[in-house]
Amino acid sequence: MNEYELIDQIRGKAWSHKLVSRSIGDDAAIVDTTTDQQFVVTADMLMDKVHFDVSSDPPQLIGRKCLAVNLSDCAAMAAEPMAAFISLALPRTLSDGWVGEFLRGITDLAWEYETEIAGGDTNVWNGPLVVNITLLGQVSRGKAVLRQGAKPGDRIFVTGPLGGSRGSKQFTFVPRVKEALELNRQFQPTAMVDLSDGLATDLRHLCRASGCGAVIEADAIPISSAVESKDPLRSAMTDGEDFELCFCLPPGRADALKKRSQILSCAVYDIGEITAGDKLVLRDLEGHTRPLDWYGYVHG
Amino acid sequence: MNEYELIDQIRGKAWSHKLVSRSIGDDAAIVDTTTDQQFVVTADMLMDKVHFDVSSDPPQLIGRKCLAVNLSDCAAMAAEPMAAFISLALPRTLSDGWVGEFLRGITDLAWEYETEIAGGDTNVWNGPLVVNITLLGQVSRGKAVLRQGAKPGDRIFVTGPLGGSRGSKQFTFVPRVKEALELNRQFQPTAMVDLSDGLATDLRHLCRASGCGAVIEADAIPISSAVESKDPLRSAMTDGEDFELCFCLPPGRADALKKRSQILSCAVYDIGEITAGDKLVLRDLEGHTRPLDWYGYVHG
């Protein structure tokens, strides 16, 4: 499969977004702007033997994951995905069939999330598979949910069970785009982050950006049934690749969410509270606290 | 150098663009929109031993090139660069000094072109260096210059000598951003492309997109003094990595440009004419023509 056949394969299957006025086939894509709109841009590079294994993982799931991690970042801003730009370094040894399945994993998910494949760059080489996707999304002006903005007293939520993802849902997780948009419309989270490196690390990012600390209730952490370690709580907080959302709500809106959580297509778990200061602590059922000094998974 | 130190190195040196309202440090960057504006988006992935050689090329020049090729694509749309998103797969074996120099190559050029480093993704692995940069630019609504739009009778221009770039200016070429903006303001090219794969290939893209052919005057092709091959004309048209612009102007505006070419900071060479049909031909001084059936450099 040469570069042109490969691009045709992508183009033939792609969703077309109304704001993308020029797509694949020129030196750059052209994206229209509207008033009262902002764009969000996020990029993720995934590499063989780091984020997936070409020798054993199904190509369609590898492709799916490469886009899904970007959709999760977009969700974490409460933005709506629009257009993806896909850069590939393809090993010469991959068969056309493999590459076709891989692309199908990307384009099927793009279709599902109404995201146009609007450009990119294709290369063949003697090295391992490397995939970079840059995702462009849109959000109403001023409505993006940042990592900063959490306030002492806010409740902290996560959208699903945590841990053990590497052996299970790392390829099949649902990017929480629709859930984030609905959450933002109805409850306006004060801060949000997606859980890619594990709650212990990502919540730390949120707290640092917001200039505050947190108390996590150990028994409130939803532990995935995929966790098999001897220290399930630690696994849940540090395994990483959960791709659930972690967000904060002031007490009143937190109660409202708990009463009406069925409006979301995912579960929500209240796991703790934002505090003044900069400490992250874990509290057990007896009320004993200890510093949350675990760190999440770091690739490579 | 860990991921955070590396990001700090980038952030500390970066240009800040007024439309980028959130930059490095959240799940995504946020870019403001204005009315009467469109965005262009282009992505290039560069790999060790394909586009540069980590073992012998200076790190600063490698970094420079990774951004420069994107700026050249942005120029080819007559758009103004705004924000770059840099994804890295860094070999574990690279020293902090090497990485620092490499980043300086990127950030120095970004500063020169008033481009913010607004995000990206950093990874360390056991594989070779892979760099993807996605560049966001802006253009007044409807003013982007596409590959399509050339008409029979249009003159064809290039902005500099061609060929031999791999041994010379592949790392130091000037992305023709300012020249493209000035050209578009004063002469409105009907079509434009940047020369990355060689004139023979890139002009073919332009002609195909415009639904027309071209006659190239063999003796009018500016051959770079860096060309050392036995067939200099062929080298000039197929070596690739020139990163000059190729653009088309109707006869009247073409004459005007030739009279006032000193307003541009680069040379312009009139090399031929757009024709009806779909043939690309090369014409020699005696008026003999032959099909232009050379193909430019294909990486890998």
Interface residues (C-beta under 8 A of the other chain):
Chain A: E3 S21 R22 G25 D26 D27 A28 A29 I30 V31 D32 T33 T34 T35 Q37 Q38 F39 V40 V41 T42 A43 D44 M45 M47 D48 K49 V50 D73 C74 A76 M77 A79 A83 F85 I86 S87 L88 A89 R92 A118 G119 G120 D121 N123 V124 W125 N126 G127 P128 V130 N132 T134 L135 L136 G137 V139 R141 A144 L146 R147 Q148 V193 D194 A209 V298 H299 G300
Chain B: E3 S21 R22 G25 D26 D27 A28 A29 I30 V31 D32 T33 T34 T35 Q37 Q38 F39 V40 V41 T42 A43 D44 M45 M47 D48 K49 V50 D73 C74 A76 M77 A79 A83 F85 I86 S87 L88 A89 R92 A118 G119 G120 D121 N123 V124 W125 N126 G127 P128 V130 N132 T134 L135 L136 G137 V139 R141 A144 L146 R147 Q148 V193 D194 A209 V298 H299 G300
